[in-house]
Amino acid sequence: MAKNNAQRQAAYRARHLKDLDGQGERLNLVIDLHAKRAIERLAVCYGVTPKDIIERLVLGAQRVTLDRAATLPKGADDYYDGRLRFGYDDVTQ
């Protein structure tokens, strides 16, 4: 029996996650057009995929945050437990 579109998509997603040794998770979101184009340009510039750009940016931001958290008592613990709060304007600094 032929699969319907939803079944084909579900199978594709399941196969795709297996390709990542079970470590992958889907992230579905809508972002600003300018941000999307910037991701695409960065990916081309560095010869990597948009996924690589996003992962590197997020992990880099986490490194910066953890470095900053290290200056606070229990900063890293608070970060990992979701209790650490910095201002939104601090994201890019």
N, C-alpha and C positions, 0 to 999 in steps of 0.2 A: 504494500500500500504506500502511496506517495505521501511524503511529509508535507504539512502545510508550512507557510512562511515562518510562523512562530516556532515550530519544531526545528526547522533548519537553523534559525538564529540561535536557539538554545543549544543545539549540538555544536555549532561553531564556537560559541562562547565557552562551552565545556572543554572543547579541544584546545582552545587558545590558552586557557588557564593551566591545562596540563603541561603545555610547552614551557611554562615558567616553573617547573618543579613544584607545583602546588603552592607557590609563594605569591602568585598574582591575585589581585582583586580588581574588580571593575570599578571605575569611577565615571559616573555619568553626570555631566554638568553643562551649564551654559555659561560661557564667559564673554566678556566684551570683545567685539570684533578687533579692536586695536591690539588687545592682549594676544588674541589668537594669531594675528599676523606677525606679531613680534616673536612668538614661539616658533612659527614657521621659518622666519628669517634667521633666528638664532640656530635652528636645527640645520639649515642649509649652510650657514657660515661655519659651523663646527663639524659638519659632516656626520651628524647623528640624527636620530629620530626625534620628533616632537616629544615622545614619551621620555626619551633620555634627558631632554632639556628640562622638562617638568620635574622629573625625579631629582636631577642634580640641583636645581634651584631650591626645591623643598628641603632636601637633605642639607644643603648649604645654609639655609635659613635656620634649620634646626641646630646646626653646629654653632652658629652665632648666638642663638638663644641660650643654648646650654653653656656657652662660655660666659655669657652675661649672668645666667642663673648661678654659676659657680661662685659669684661674688656675694651671694645671699646665703644666709643660714638655711639649710635644707632646700636650696634652690632647685637642684636637679630632681630631688624627690617630689617637690611641689609641681615641677613641670610634668613629670611622668604621671603624677596622680591627677593632673588637670586643675591644680589649684593656683598655679602661677599665672599672674595677669600683668601684662605689659600693655601700654597704650597702642592703639592702632597706628598712630603716627610713627611709632618706633619700628615698624615692620621693615622698612627699607634702610634703616640706619645701622 
